[in-house]
Amino acid sequence: MREMILKAVANPPKILWGPFLPVLLNLGLQFPLMFMAIGVGNINPILFLLSILIVHIIIVGLGAKEPHLSNMLQAFGQNYKPTKNLYKVKGMKFAP
């Protein structure tokens, strides 16, 4: 195999040392909330910057433990379908 393919599989993309998708979700959710809180409630943005930093450190830690976290989240979103039970029973049954 070529080295480029192995490197792409072994090293998934990262932003600021964290997995790509969770970091983008963190920034994409917290920045708009920060600007809305500043505009509506005149809240100090340092609180939001601290929360962004703390959550980012947690994401970097999770990314170090499982480097393919972005791919796992994408696969879960594409494959998650709730099952429909044919008969009324307690719990999830894999019946079409």
Secondary structure as UniProt FT lines:
FT   HELIX           3..10
FT   STRAND          14..15
FT   TURN            16..17
FT   STRAND          18..19
FT   HELIX           20..41
FT   HELIX           45..65
FT   TURN            67..68
FT   HELIX           69..79
//
